[in-house]
Amino acid sequence: MKIKFAPLSLPLQRRLQTVSVVQWVFSFLGLAQCCIALFIGLLFTRFWLLSALYAAWWLTDRDAPSRGGRRIQLLRNSVVWRYMRDYFPVTLVKTAELDPRQNYLMGFHPHGVLAVGAFLNFCTEASGFSTVFPGITPHLMMLSLWFRVPFFRDYLMGGGLVSSDKESASHVLQRPGGGNLLTIIVGGAQEALDARPGSCTLLLKNRKGFVRVAIEHGTPLVPAFSFGENDLFDQVSNPKGSWLRRIQHRLQQVMGISLPLFHARGIFQYSFGLVPYRRPICTVVGKPIPVQKKHKPSEEEVDRVHQKYLEELCKLFEEHKAKYNIPEDSHLEFI
């Protein structure tokens, strides 16, 4: 006998959606620090053995983030992500098929403040990635710094995140049998400093490392643009040359992460807070760009493929921008 549950009321659904987003924002703003405090704190209690055993295991497992990670399907399929998806909402759009016998390298744009679209689409099953792209296993690259945090590293790998270094990329792209999609947020942390509503500026003009990696492995490049990614937060004005921008750049050089001063709405009010606005995100995945394999490509060959990638990304943006209320006179700007 199948038990049927009554659907949740709309107000309760909206509360659960807000809670799911709050916990995710907290996980990236404070969970890492809490994990460090827990690891150190346990050492000074009668449970010190837990931290000691974890440290021993961590030492033997230290290369896991560079070797494809360790995904946990239960975590990827959690109902929490579905509530978070519906909060905005977030959708994933396919414009071309991806052959499961082939590996792919995807460039994701823009970074936004917290890369919500990249996380929900490629680190969870909230938007139905496995249904949209059957036979493809997604991996999302993240700063190696975060994989040095005890406990937090396991949470990240559970969703399919891997460290953002060349060794990690090569391990995924060289997997036999195909069916792997490695996603790189090309603009990285620095691009987050320009993430504000209406912005179409991408840090991509001189970012060619991902193109070189694709050529070295003969891996097709896949452009993806996430419409609405920059609309989730406002940001304190930080024009280039300002004292705030100089401080942010300096902190990024020292720490490896950017610190955008963002704000949006609160939990119980809509005037100010760190909870993102309820604005739709639609991640559109373009068609693969064939890349000829060459072990040591020249600068000219890298530039040629990079230019082709820029053209295909612009084409993807122009073909779909009208559907997502982007003004006709708005175009991508590469810096």
Protein Blocks (a to p, Z undefined) as FASTA:
>chain_A
ZZddddddfklmmmmmmmmmmmmmmmmmmmmmmmmmmmmmmmmmcklmmmmmmmmmmmmm
mmmmmnopaadfklmmpmklmmmmmmmmccdddfbdcdfkbccddddddebjnommmmmm
mmccknommmmmghiacdddddfklmmpghklmmmmmnopacddfklmmmmmmpghijia
cdddfklmmlmmmgcghiacdcfklmcklmmmmmmnopacdddddehklmmpccddddeh
iaklmmmmmmmmmnopacddddfddfkbckbcjbdcdddddddddddddddddfbacfkl
mmmmmmmmmmmmmmmmmmmmmmnopafkbccddZZ
